[in-house]
Amino acid sequence: MTQEKGTEPPFTGRYLHNAERGVYACVCCGQELFASDTKYDSGSGWPSFWLPLAGDRVVARTDASHGMVRQEVTCARCGAHLGHVFDDGPRPSGLRYCVNSASLDFRPGEPAEK
């Protein structure tokens, strides 16, 4: 998934309904990416976040595959494919980071600083 830019089927990911407090890290390199307090239920079928940690933890690039133009999201440290970001999210960012559970490792506890 992370190396071949795959997408898990909607509503199947292990973190879709996770409501625990903590931080979501890259499954490949361990870099912390998203805090649980920015996770929300977008109804899309994938874990969704309205803001990554520290702004520079993820990189967005244009993805024109599969007959669509979207913004692919990758881990800034190792380049692992995480999912895509859309501009239909909640305030304050207005963004929806739609992320594959398979690309994440959840660490329970207090979320890291933003």
N, C-alpha and C positions, 0 to 999 in steps of 0.2 A: 504494500500500500504506500509506504513512505518513499520508496525508491522508484516505483513504477507509476507513480501518480494515480493510484487507484482510488476508488470510492466505495466504501462499504454500503450495502443496501440500507435504505432509510428505515428508521425505527428498529434497528438491530444492534446498535452500538452499546457497549456496556456502560458508558457514561452518560447516555442520553437522559436518564432520569435520576442521576446522582445528585443529591441535594446536600451532601456533606460539605462542611467548610474545609478548605484546603487550597492547594495549588495544582494546576495541571502542567506537567513538564513534557518535553519532547521524549518520546519513547526511544529514540536513537542516541541522543547525546546527553540527555538529562537537563538541558537548559529549561528553567521555569518560564512558562509562556503566558498562562492565563490564571487569574485568581477566581475562586469560586463566587465571589461577590459580583463578578461581571457576567456570570452565566445566567441565561434565561431560557424559557421555553418558547422557541420561535414557531413551533408547530411544523418545522421543516423535516424533522426526522433525524437530525444530527445535533450533537451538542453545539450550542450557539453562545457566543460571547460578544459583548458590545465594545470591549477594549482589551488589547493585550497588555501584559506587564511592561513597563518602562519604555513603551513605544518602539524600541529598536530590537525587540526579541523576535519579531516576525518580519518577513519581507513579502510584499505583494508585487506580483508580476503579471502582465497580460497573458492570458491563456486563451488561444483561439481554437482549441481542440473541440471535437465533437460537434462542429457546426455552430458553436456559441462563442461569444467573446465575454470572458469573465476575468476576475482578478484572482489568480492562484496565490495561496498563502503558504510560505515555506518557513522553516526554522532558520533564523538568521545565522546561527552558529554552524549547523551541519548541512543545511539545504534540504532537509527532509520535507516531503510534501505533507501538508497538514489538512488542506481543504481549500475553501474559497472565501472571499469577503465580498459582501454586497452592501449597497447603500440603502437598505430598507430596514435597518435596525432601530432600536429605541434610542431615546435621548439619554445621555447628552451627546453621544458620538454620532448617532444615526447610522451606525455600522452593524452588520451582522457577520461575525466570523463564524462560518459554518465548517466545523472541524470533525474529522473522522475520529471516533473513539480509539481506533487501532493505532493512531499516531500519537496518542497521549498516554502518560503514566500519571495517575492521580496520587498525590501525597496529602493525606489528611492532616488537619491542624489549622492553625491560623494562616490566612492568606498572606503572601509576601507583600512587601510594599509595592505600590504602583509606580 
